Amino acid sequence: MPVTAPAPSRRTRATAEAYTMLAPSIIGFAVFLIAPIVIVAVLSFYDWNLLSDPEFIGLANYRELAGDERALQSIGNTFNYVLLNIPAQTVLALLLALALNAKIKARNTFRVLYVLPWMAMPVALGVIWRWVFDPQYGALNRFLALFGVDGAAWLTDSAWAMPVIASVNVWQYTGYTMLFFLAGLQAIPAQLYEAADVDGASPLYRFFKITLPLLRPAMLFVLITSVIGSFQVFDTIHVMTAGGPAGSTATLNYQIYLESFTQRNAGYASMLAVVLFAVIALITLAQAAFFRKRTTYDFS
């Protein structure tokens, strides 16, 4: 008598259906994210000019980094940009969120206005801001001239170029970051503030003892995504300064572009990409570890 295979259980069928539905996303994730990372990691051990066959050179690219002044300068520029951008963007976004969470007139209109810069193309904004900061014909220096003030050479002076780049990106992304803080503020139970009012707590006490601690989930998300985005900055720098003057605004991501598509040194560029990936991963893990035991997700 033939033995029939047992019918699949309901859980097995549900699991199979779930993986079938997830298959397009899993395949896309593997093909367009995991595979490029693996390919770049492998290429970092090769010398390749994008034309001839790659030549395996082991750790030579990594050893060369120690004596490459341009690459080391780009790493320093990247951290400089992050330190200029992240604190200013985070503090301004939090202040805006606090202001727009209050019951003020036309607050929905203000929310839309503050988010509009984020919706614009970075390249288009870079062209506009490059004209604004142009030392000879720019709108900023012409405005300062009305008061007898000589404006600086904003984009051609190494002392000013990176702060200008950072300020442009702060202006563009502060409104977007503000949305996450606003969502976090609206998730805090009103009863906590009511109890604090009954106890006679000052606004400053309420902010540091209620608002800020319960905003840590939003703060963690904002810091991780903002730091990752800052380490990957490219568009604004490419349009406004092209890495100048004297390489003072060439970040690591921009240096990867120069090595790969200008110098045609894809193996070395891949090594820099691996270094950038490692730096971002380490900082992200450090942020997650710092917030892990300091974050409350249940407000009930």
C-alpha positions in Angstrom: 0.0 0.0 0.0 1.6 3.3 -1.1 2.6 5.7 1.7 1.3 9.3 1.1 3.3 12.2 2.3 1.8 14.2 5.2 0.0 17.4 4.2 1.9 20.5 5.1 0.8 22.1 8.3 -0.9 25.5 8.4 2.3 27.1 9.9 4.4 25.6 7.1 2.1 27.0 4.4 2.0 30.4 6.1 5.8 30.5 6.2 6.0 29.5 2.6 3.5 32.2 1.6 5.4 34.8 3.7 8.8 34.0 2.0 7.1 34.1 -1.4 5.8 37.6 -0.7 9.2 38.7 0.7 11.2 37.2 -2.2 11.2 40.3 -4.4 12.5 42.4 -1.5 15.0 39.9 -0.4 16.4 39.5 -3.9 16.5 43.2 -4.4 18.3 43.6 -1.1 20.8 40.9 -2.0 21.5 42.1 -5.5 21.5 45.9 -5.0 23.0 46.2 -1.5 24.8 43.0 -0.3 26.4 42.1 -3.6 27.9 45.6 -4.2 29.3 45.7 -0.7 31.0 42.3 -1.3 32.3 43.3 -4.7 33.8 46.5 -3.4 35.4 44.7 -0.5 37.0 42.2 -2.9 38.1 45.0 -5.3 39.9 46.7 -2.4 42.6 44.0 -2.7 43.1 44.6 -6.4 44.8 47.2 -8.6 42.3 48.1 -11.4 42.1 51.0 -13.7 38.6 50.2 -15.0 40.1 49.2 -18.4 42.5 46.3 -18.0 42.0 43.2 -16.0 42.2 43.6 -12.2 45.5 42.6 -10.6 45.5 41.1 -7.1 47.9 43.1 -4.8 46.7 42.0 -1.4 46.9 44.7 1.3 48.9 47.1 -0.7 46.1 49.6 -1.1 45.6 49.6 2.7 49.3 50.1 3.3 49.4 52.9 0.8 46.7 54.8 2.8 49.1 55.5 5.6 51.2 57.7 3.4 48.5 59.2 1.2 48.2 62.8 2.4 45.2 63.6 0.2 43.2 60.6 1.6 44.2 61.4 5.2 43.2 65.0 4.6 39.8 63.8 3.2 39.2 61.7 6.4 40.0 64.7 8.5 37.7 66.9 6.4 34.9 64.4 6.8 35.1 64.4 10.6 35.3 68.2 10.5 32.1 68.4 8.4 30.3 66.0 10.7 31.3 68.0 13.8 30.1 71.2 12.1 26.9 69.8 10.8 25.4 67.3 13.3 25.3 69.4 16.5 23.9 72.5 14.7 21.4 70.5 12.8 20.2 68.5 15.8 19.9 71.4 18.2 18.1 73.6 15.6 15.7 70.8 14.7 14.9 70.1 18.3 14.2 73.8 18.9 12.0 74.0 15.9 10.1 70.9 17.0 9.5 72.3 20.4 8.2 75.6 18.9 5.9 73.9 16.4 4.6 71.5 19.0 3.1 74.4 20.9 -0.3 75.7 20.1 0.5 78.5 17.7 -1.4 79.9 14.7 -0.6 78.4 11.3 1.8 75.8 12.8 0.9 73.3 10.0 2.0 75.9 7.4 5.3 76.5 9.2 5.9 72.7 9.3 5.5 72.5 5.5 7.7 75.6 5.0 10.6 74.2 7.1 10.5 70.8 5.2 10.5 72.4 1.7 14.3 72.7 1.5 14.7 69.0 2.1 12.4 68.3 -0.9 14.6 70.3 -3.3 17.4 68.7 -5.3 20.8 69.1 -3.6 22.5 69.9 -7.0 20.0 72.7 -7.8 20.4 74.1 -4.3 24.2 73.9 -4.6 24.1 76.0 -7.7 21.9 78.6 -6.0 24.1 78.7 -2.9 27.3 78.9 -4.9 25.9 82.1 -6.4 24.9 83.5 -3.0 28.4 82.9 -1.6 30.3 84.0 -4.7 32.9 86.5 -3.4 32.6 88.9 -6.3 29.0 88.7 -7.6 27.2 86.8 -4.8 24.1 88.2 -3.1 25.6 87.8 0.4 28.7 90.0 -0.2 26.6 92.6 -2.1 24.2 92.8 0.9 27.1 93.2 3.3 28.6 95.9 1.0 25.4 98.0 1.7 26.6 98.4 5.3 30.3 99.0 4.3 31.3 95.4 5.2 33.8 93.6 3.0 32.5 90.0 2.7 34.9 87.0 2.9 35.9 84.8 0.0 33.5 82.2 1.3 34.2 79.4 -1.1 37.8 80.1 -2.0 39.1 80.5 1.5 40.0 77.2 3.3 39.0 78.8 6.6 35.4 79.5 5.4 34.7 76.9 2.7 33.8 73.9 5.0 31.7 75.9 7.5 29.8 77.3 4.5 29.1 73.8 3.1 28.0 72.7 6.5 25.7 75.7 6.9 24.0 74.9 3.6 23.3 71.3 4.6 22.1 72.4 8.0 19.6 74.7 6.3 18.5 72.0 3.9 18.0 69.1 6.4 17.0 70.8 9.7 13.3 70.8 8.7 13.4 67.1 7.8 15.1 66.2 11.1 12.6 68.4 12.9 9.7 66.1 11.8 11.2 63.1 13.8 11.6 65.2 16.9 8.0 66.5 16.4 6.7 62.9 16.2 8.6 62.0 19.3 7.2 65.0 21.2 3.7 64.1 20.2 4.2 60.6 21.5 4.9 61.7 25.0 1.8 61.3 27.2 0.3 64.7 28.2 -0.4 63.3 31.7 3.3 63.5 32.5 3.3 67.2 31.9 0.0 67.7 33.8 1.5 65.9 36.8 4.6 68.1 36.6 2.4 71.2 36.5 0.6 70.1 39.6 4.0 69.6 41.4 5.0 73.1 40.3 7.8 72.0 38.0 9.5 74.8 35.9 9.6 74.6 32.1 13.4 73.9 32.3 12.9 71.0 34.7 10.1 69.5 32.5 12.4 69.7 29.5 15.4 67.9 31.1 13.4 65.5 33.3 10.5 64.6 31.0 10.9 65.8 27.4 14.6 65.0 26.7 14.7 61.5 28.3 11.5 60.4 26.5 12.9 61.8 23.2 15.8 59.4 23.2 14.2 56.9 20.7 13.8 59.8 18.3 17.2 61.2 19.2 18.8 57.8 18.5 17.2 57.5 15.0 18.0 61.1 14.1 21.7 60.9 15.2 22.3 57.6 13.4 20.6 58.6 10.1 22.1 62.1 10.2 25.6 60.9 10.9 25.4 58.3 8.1 24.2 61.0 5.7 26.9 63.4 6.8 29.7 60.9 6.2 28.3 60.4 2.7 28.0 64.0 1.7 28.8 64.6 -2.0 26.4 66.6 -4.1 26.8 70.0 -2.3 30.6 69.7 -2.2 30.8 68.7 -5.9 28.7 71.6 -7.0 29.9 74.4 -4.7 33.6 73.8 -4.3 34.6 70.6 -6.2 36.7 69.7 -3.1 38.6 73.0 -3.1 40.3 75.2 -2.1 43.4 73.1 -1.8 41.4 70.0 -0.9 39.9 71.6 2.2 36.4 70.4 1.4 37.2 67.1 -0.2 35.5 64.6 2.1 36.2 60.9 2.0 33.2 60.2 -0.1 34.3 62.8 -2.6 37.9 61.4 -2.6 36.4 58.0 -3.5 34.8 59.7 -6.5 38.1 61.3 -7.5 40.1 58.2 -7.2 37.6 56.1 -9.1 36.4 58.3 -11.9 39.2 60.9 -12.3 42.3 58.9 -11.4 40.7 55.6 -12.6 42.1 53.8 -9.6 39.1 51.6 -8.8 40.9 49.3 -6.4 42.2 52.1 -4.2 38.8 53.8 -4.3 37.2 50.5 -3.2 39.6 50.4 -0.3 38.6 54.0 0.7 35.0 52.9 0.5 35.7 50.0 2.8 37.3 52.4 5.3 34.3 54.7 5.1 31.9 51.8 5.6 34.0 50.6 8.6 34.0 54.1 10.2 30.2 54.5 9.7 29.6 51.1 11.2 31.7 51.7 14.2 30.1 55.0 15.0 26.6 53.6 14.5 27.4 50.7 16.8 28.8 53.1 19.4 25.7 55.3 19.2 23.4 52.3 19.6 25.4 51.0 22.6 25.3 54.4 24.2 21.5 54.7 23.9 20.6 51.1 24.6 20.3 51.3 28.3 19.3 55.0 28.3 16.2 54.7 26.1 12.6 54.2 27.1 10.2 52.9 24.4 7.1 52.2 26.5 5.4 55.4 27.7 2.4 53.7 29.2 
